[in-house]
Amino acid sequence: MSDQIAVGGPSPAAPDGGHRTRRGLPRWLRRDPWRSSWVLEAITWGYFGWSLIPIVIAILISFNGGRSLSSQQGFSLQYWYGAPGGDPQGSLFTDPNLHTALLQSLRLAFLAVIVAVPLGVGFAVGLDRWRGRAPSTANFVMLLSFVMPEIIIAVALFLVFSYALKFVLLGTSAEVLGLVTVMIPYAVIVVRARLLSIGREYEEAAMDLGASPTQAIGRVLLPLLYPAIAASIALVFAATVDDFVTVNYLSGPAASEPLSVKIYNGVRNLPSPELNAAATFMMVSSTVIVVCGFLAYQHLARKRGERFGAAGLADQI
Amino acid sequence: MREPGAAKLTPRRSPGRRPEARPATFQSRLYWPTWAAPAIVWLAILFVLPLYTVLAIAFGTVDFLQNPLPVWEPWFWTAHYLTGVAHQIVGPGSYLGPVYIRTFVYVGLATLICFYVAYPVAYHIARCKGRRKKAFLVLLLIPFWISYLMRMLAWIGLLQNDGYVNRVLLFLHLVPHRVGWLQGRPITVILGLVYGNIPYMILPLYGFLDRIDQHLLEAAKDLGASPFRSFLRVTLPLSKPAILAGGVIVTLPMFGDYYTNVMLSGSPHTTMIGNVLDNAVENTGQGPYAAVFVLILMLLLLLPLAYYLRSTRRTMEAR
C-alpha cells in the first residue's frame, strides 16, 4: 500500500506556511512542529535505535569469549559449539538437553503447521461462502481466541487436560493440541484476507465452464490461494518456534520442553550467554522461514501478475 | 508473532453483496459448512470447552487431595472460591487488591508511553515517500519476527549491574552509582511491557494514518488553518478509532502478562495479575483459584474485547 496511495501532507518541498499571515500565534508555533521537522525524524530514529540495538548487542553476546552477559570479552563460539576440549554442557549444539529441546521445537512447529494450516484454510474458505448466523458465530469465536491473552487459553487448556480430558497427557500431544488451537486464527486471517481480494469471479467462471464446486476449488481457488498458504505456513512455523506461554503450561517431562521453554526457565534461574545463542538460533530459524515464505509468496503472487512489496506482506499478515 | 492488526487490515472487498449466484450447482447446503467443520469442531473442543471447564472448576469443588473436581451442571455451582478471592481483592487486609491496582497502573502507564512513542513514529513514516518509506517499513517489521524471549533477553544483558545501561548512565553522570535495574523496579517492568508490545501499536496506527484522505488536510489548509492546527483538528480526531484499536491491541496482552515481570523483575513488589495466575497454576492444590483468576481476568477484559471485536467487524463490513 505504500506506493499506490499518495501520502504525506503538502510535500516537504513546499514552503512551510511561514509566509502566510496569521494572527496571534507566535512564529515558532505557526511552523508545524510535526511536519518534515527534525523532531519527528529524531523520534523515529530514536525508536528504531531503541528497538533494534539491544537485539544486535544480544546477538553479539552469544559470541562472547567470557562468561559475562553484559559485556563483550573477545570473540568465541563456545556457546554455540562448545570450547575445544571443554564441557559439552553449556553450548547450544553440543549440550544434549538443548539438542533435544531444539529437535522438540522443530517437531512441534512441523506438527502445528501440518494440522493448523489445513484447518485454517478450510475454515476460511468455508466461512467465506457459507451464509447465515452459524458462520458468523464461528467467526466470532475464532477472533475471540485470537485476541484473548494467551495465558487464558493456555491455563484453560491446562485445566482441561489435567482435570477433564485426562486421557490427553501433558507433553508433546497436549502441546500440539494447544499450539494448533492458538495458531488456527493466524492461518485463517492470512487466507481470508487473500480470499477477499480474489473475489468469486474465477470459480464462478470455472463452474460456468462445467466444473463442479470441488473441481473449481481444487483447480482454481486453491492455486490462487497458494501465496497466502505459503505465508500462513511461514507465520505459523515462526510463531510456534517462538511460543513459550502455551507450551510451558502444557509441557510434561523435561524432554518435551522446546527451546523457547528452556530459555524462559533458564532466564528465571541463571541467565548465561548460552541462552543468547539459543535465542539467536530461534531468531535465525524463524527469519529463514519467514523470508522463504515471503519469497514464495512473492513468487507465487507475481506469477499471477500481481506485485506485493514488503508493505503488501504487512498488509496481508 | 501475533499480528493483532491483521484483523483490521484485511479485506479489500466485501463478498456477497449480491444474492447467492447459483445455489443449484451446490449439491447440498452442507457443502460449505463441511469445509469449515474440522476447524469448528476443533475450536469447540479445544477452545470453548476449556473455557467452560474454567467455569466448572471455578464454581466446582475439590477432592480430598485438593484436586479440582469440575462440576458441569450450572445448578450445582457454588461461588465459594469466587467469594474467597473477592474478599482477598477488596476485603480488609487483602493481599490481592494492591496487585490489581498495580496492574492497572502499570498497564495504563505502559499504554500511554506506547501511544506517545508510537504516534509520532507512525505519523512520520506514513508521510515519508518512496525508498525511505520502504526502508522504514522494513525496520518497523523486524521486531515482529524476533521472539519476545529474545527481546527480553537483550534487556536482561543491558540492564545487568555492570551492563551497558548503567555504564552509559554513570558516564553521563545521570546516576551517582550503579542501579539494580533488575531487582524489582516498577520502571523496568513498565518499560519492558512497552518494549515488548509497542510494535503492535505502531503498525495499525501507521496503516490508518497512511490512508487518511489528503483532501481533508488540503481543505483545512485552504480554510486558513495552520498546519499544527489542522493536525489537531483534523488528523488527530480522525485517527481516534485507530488510537483506540491500537490501545486495545497492546492492553490485552499486557493484562495477561506474567513473563515480562518474571524475567525483568522477579520481585513480589512488582507482581501483576498474570503472576498471581501463573503462581496458582504452578503450585499444586490451587486449581480452583487458578480457574477463578482466569475468570476474573476474562471479566476484566470483556469490555475491551467486545470493543475490539465490534470495531473489527465494522471495518470488515464497511469495506
Chai-1 contact restraints between the chains, C-beta under 6 A:
chainA,res_idxA,chainB,res_idxB,connection_type,confidence,min_distance_angstrom,max_distance_angstrom,comment,restraint_id
A,S2,B,K133,contact,1.0,0.0,6.0,A-B,restraint_1
A,V7,B,A126,contact,1.0,0.0,6.0,A-B,restraint_2
A,V7,B,R127,contact,1.0,0.0,6.0,A-B,restraint_3
A,V7,B,D210,contact,1.0,0.0,6.0,A-B,restraint_4
A,G8,B,R127,contact,1.0,0.0,6.0,A-B,restraint_5
A,G9,B,L217,contact,1.0,0.0,6.0,A-B,restraint_6
A,G17,B,P227,contact,1.0,0.0,6.0,A-B,restraint_7
A,R30,B,S226,contact,1.0,0.0,6.0,A-B,restraint_8
A,D32,B,P227,contact,1.0,0.0,6.0,A-B,restraint_9
A,D32,B,F228,contact,1.0,0.0,6.0,A-B,restraint_10
A,W34,B,F231,contact,1.0,0.0,6.0,A-B,restraint_11
A,R35,B,P227,contact,1.0,0.0,6.0,A-B,restraint_12
A,L40,B,P120,contact,1.0,0.0,6.0,A-B,restraint_13
A,L40,B,H124,contact,1.0,0.0,6.0,A-B,restraint_14
A,I43,B,P120,contact,1.0,0.0,6.0,A-B,restraint_15
A,T44,B,V121,contact,1.0,0.0,6.0,A-B,restraint_16
A,T44,B,H124,contact,1.0,0.0,6.0,A-B,restraint_17
A,Y47,B,V117,contact,1.0,0.0,6.0,A-B,restraint_18
A,Y47,B,V121,contact,1.0,0.0,6.0,A-B,restraint_19
A,F48,B,L139,contact,1.0,0.0,6.0,A-B,restraint_20
A,S51,B,P143,contact,1.0,0.0,6.0,A-B,restraint_21
A,P54,B,A154,contact,1.0,0.0,6.0,A-B,restraint_22
A,P54,B,W155,contact,1.0,0.0,6.0,A-B,restraint_23
A,P54,B,L158,contact,1.0,0.0,6.0,A-B,restraint_24
A,I55,B,I146,contact,1.0,0.0,6.0,A-B,restraint_25
A,I55,B,A154,contact,1.0,0.0,6.0,A-B,restraint_26
A,A58,B,L153,contact,1.0,0.0,6.0,A-B,restraint_27
A,A58,B,A154,contact,1.0,0.0,6.0,A-B,restraint_28
A,A58,B,G157,contact,1.0,0.0,6.0,A-B,restraint_29
A,I61,B,G157,contact,1.0,0.0,6.0,A-B,restraint_30
A,L69,B,G157,contact,1.0,0.0,6.0,A-B,restraint_31
A,L69,B,Q160,contact,1.0,0.0,6.0,A-B,restraint_32
A,S70,B,G157,contact,1.0,0.0,6.0,A-B,restraint_33
A,S70,B,Q160,contact,1.0,0.0,6.0,A-B,restraint_34
A,S70,B,D162,contact,1.0,0.0,6.0,A-B,restraint_35
A,S70,B,G163,contact,1.0,0.0,6.0,A-B,restraint_36
A,L119,B,P38,contact,1.0,0.0,6.0,A-B,restraint_37
A,L119,B,A39,contact,1.0,0.0,6.0,A-B,restraint_38
A,L119,B,W42,contact,1.0,0.0,6.0,A-B,restraint_39
A,G122,B,W35,contact,1.0,0.0,6.0,A-B,restraint_40
A,G122,B,P38,contact,1.0,0.0,6.0,A-B,restraint_41
A,G122,B,A39,contact,1.0,0.0,6.0,A-B,restraint_42
A,F123,B,A36,contact,1.0,0.0,6.0,A-B,restraint_43
A,F123,B,A39,contact,1.0,0.0,6.0,A-B,restraint_44
A,V125,B,W35,contact,1.0,0.0,6.0,A-B,restraint_45
A,G126,B,W32,contact,1.0,0.0,6.0,A-B,restraint_46
A,G126,B,W35,contact,1.0,0.0,6.0,A-B,restraint_47
A,G126,B,A36,contact,1.0,0.0,6.0,A-B,restraint_48
A,L127,B,A36,contact,1.0,0.0,6.0,A-B,restraint_49
A,R129,B,W32,contact,1.0,0.0,6.0,A-B,restraint_50
A,W130,B,W32,contact,1.0,0.0,6.0,A-B,restraint_51
A,W130,B,P33,contact,1.0,0.0,6.0,A-B,restraint_52
A,A138,B,I40,contact,1.0,0.0,6.0,A-B,restraint_53
A,V141,B,L43,contact,1.0,0.0,6.0,A-B,restraint_54
A,L143,B,L309,contact,1.0,0.0,6.0,A-B,restraint_55
A,S145,B,F47,contact,1.0,0.0,6.0,A-B,restraint_56
A,V147,B,L252,contact,1.0,0.0,6.0,A-B,restraint_57
A,V147,B,Y308,contact,1.0,0.0,6.0,A-B,restraint_58
A,P149,B,L252,contact,1.0,0.0,6.0,A-B,restraint_59
A,P149,B,P253,contact,1.0,0.0,6.0,A-B,restraint_60
A,P149,B,G256,contact,1.0,0.0,6.0,A-B,restraint_61
A,I151,B,G256,contact,1.0,0.0,6.0,A-B,restraint_62
A,I151,B,G274,contact,1.0,0.0,6.0,A-B,restraint_63
A,I152,B,V294,contact,1.0,0.0,6.0,A-B,restraint_64
A,V155,B,V281,contact,1.0,0.0,6.0,A-B,restraint_65
A,V155,B,V294,contact,1.0,0.0,6.0,A-B,restraint_66
A,A156,B,P50,contact,1.0,0.0,6.0,A-B,restraint_67
A,A156,B,L51,contact,1.0,0.0,6.0,A-B,restraint_68
A,A156,B,V54,contact,1.0,0.0,6.0,A-B,restraint_69
A,L157,B,P50,contact,1.0,0.0,6.0,A-B,restraint_70
A,L159,B,T53,contact,1.0,0.0,6.0,A-B,restraint_71
A,L159,B,I57,contact,1.0,0.0,6.0,A-B,restraint_72
A,V160,B,P50,contact,1.0,0.0,6.0,A-B,restraint_73
A,V160,B,T53,contact,1.0,0.0,6.0,A-B,restraint_74
A,Y163,B,P68,contact,1.0,0.0,6.0,A-B,restraint_75
A,Y163,B,P70,contact,1.0,0.0,6.0,A-B,restraint_76
A,A164,B,T53,contact,1.0,0.0,6.0,A-B,restraint_77
A,A164,B,P70,contact,1.0,0.0,6.0,A-B,restraint_78
A,L177,B,L46,contact,1.0,0.0,6.0,A-B,restraint_79
A,T181,B,L46,contact,1.0,0.0,6.0,A-B,restraint_80
A,T181,B,F47,contact,1.0,0.0,6.0,A-B,restraint_81
A,I184,B,A39,contact,1.0,0.0,6.0,A-B,restraint_82
A,I189,B,A6,contact,1.0,0.0,6.0,A-B,restraint_83
A,A193,B,T10,contact,1.0,0.0,6.0,A-B,restraint_84
A,L196,B,P11,contact,1.0,0.0,6.0,A-B,restraint_85
A,L196,B,R12,contact,1.0,0.0,6.0,A-B,restraint_86
A,L196,B,R13,contact,1.0,0.0,6.0,A-B,restraint_87
A,S197,B,R12,contact,1.0,0.0,6.0,A-B,restraint_88
A,E204,B,A21,contact,1.0,0.0,6.0,A-B,restraint_89
A,M207,B,T25,contact,1.0,0.0,6.0,A-B,restraint_90
A,P213,B,F26,contact,1.0,0.0,6.0,A-B,restraint_91
A,A238,B,M1,contact,1.0,0.0,6.0,A-B,restraint_92
A,A238,B,W145,contact,1.0,0.0,6.0,A-B,restraint_93
A,A239,B,M1,contact,1.0,0.0,6.0,A-B,restraint_94
A,D242,B,S147,contact,1.0,0.0,6.0,A-B,restraint_95
A,I263,B,L149,contact,1.0,0.0,6.0,A-B,restraint_96
A,V267,B,M263,contact,1.0,0.0,6.0,A-B,restraint_97
A,R268,B,V262,contact,1.0,0.0,6.0,A-B,restraint_98
A,P271,B,I156,contact,1.0,0.0,6.0,A-B,restraint_99
A,A279,B,L149,contact,1.0,0.0,6.0,A-B,restraint_100
A,A279,B,M150,contact,1.0,0.0,6.0,A-B,restraint_101
A,A279,B,L153,contact,1.0,0.0,6.0,A-B,restraint_102
A,M282,B,S147,contact,1.0,0.0,6.0,A-B,restraint_103
A,M283,B,I146,contact,1.0,0.0,6.0,A-B,restraint_104
A,M283,B,M150,contact,1.0,0.0,6.0,A-B,restraint_105
A,S286,B,W145,contact,1.0,0.0,6.0,A-B,restraint_106
A,T287,B,W145,contact,1.0,0.0,6.0,A-B,restraint_107
A,V290,B,W145,contact,1.0,0.0,6.0,A-B,restraint_108
A,A310,B,L137,contact,1.0,0.0,6.0,A-B,restraint_109
A,A310,B,V138,contact,1.0,0.0,6.0,A-B,restraint_110
A,A311,B,L137,contact,1.0,0.0,6.0,A-B,restraint_111
A,A314,B,L141,contact,1.0,0.0,6.0,A-B,restraint_112
A,D315,B,L9,contact,1.0,0.0,6.0,A-B,restraint_113
A,I317,B,E3,contact,1.0,0.0,6.0,A-B,restraint_114
A,I317,B,A6,contact,1.0,0.0,6.0,A-B,restraint_115
